[in-house]
Amino acid sequence: MSNNEIRLRKQISSGRIKNYRNYSALMHRHKRDMMIKRAWNLLLYFFIVVMLMVLCFVAVQYVKKQQLKNEEKKAKSTALVLNLRLDKRY
């Protein structure tokens, strides 16, 4: 063995040598890990979008409910004012 080979063997640990010897399995594991990571990211983004849509829906429903209450209050106060005016005529 030459000095260069001895130096290379010292730099590369036995675990890394096994990985390079079984390169196809290493690449298969890498592809699988990347696919899982992509799936998690997709699931996370989907969840965020759904939560934002639900939040918007709830906000719109709340605003509609408040507008309806305000319209009812205006109608009651208008009816009360009209009744008072009608009573003064008679």
C-alpha positions, 0 to 999 in steps of 0.5 A: 500500500502506498502512503496515499492509500494509507492517508485516504483510509485514515480520513474515511471512517469505516462507516463512510466506506460502507456507504460508498460501497453500497452506493445504490442503497444509499441513493435509494434511502436518500430518495425515500427520505426526500420523498417523505420530506416533500410529503410532510411539507405538502401536508403542512402547507395544505393544513395551513391553507385549510386553517386560513380558509376556516378562519376567513369563513368564521370571520365572514360569518361573524361580520354578517351576524354583527351587521344583522344585529345592527340592522335589527337595532336600527329597525327597533329604534326607528319603530320606536321613534315612529310610534312616539311621533304617531302617539303625539299626533293623536 
